[in-house]
Amino acid sequence: MANLSPEQISEKLKGVEGWELKGDAIAKRYKFKEFMDGIRFIDRIAEVAEGMDHHPDIAINYTRITFSCSTHDQGGIT
């Protein structure tokens, strides 16, 4: 699978709200009312990611959860 060009990434991101290009990954931040709401959200995402064998980097900052996705073995976004 080939890496996408910056132009291709920009075009694809137009169709997904809140995602943005950050370095060699796409990222989105979610905000939750309570800490445990974010943790439950991560649990649901983790099941889907495991099934797809495509695992995001996840940063937990109290009620803010940030996902960063790239194709690590390709060194970019595919």
Secondary structure, 3 states (H helix, E strand, C coil): CCCCCHHHHHHHHCCCCCCEEECCEEEEEEECCCHHHHHHHHHHHHHHHHHHCCCCEEEEECCEEEEEECEHHHCECC
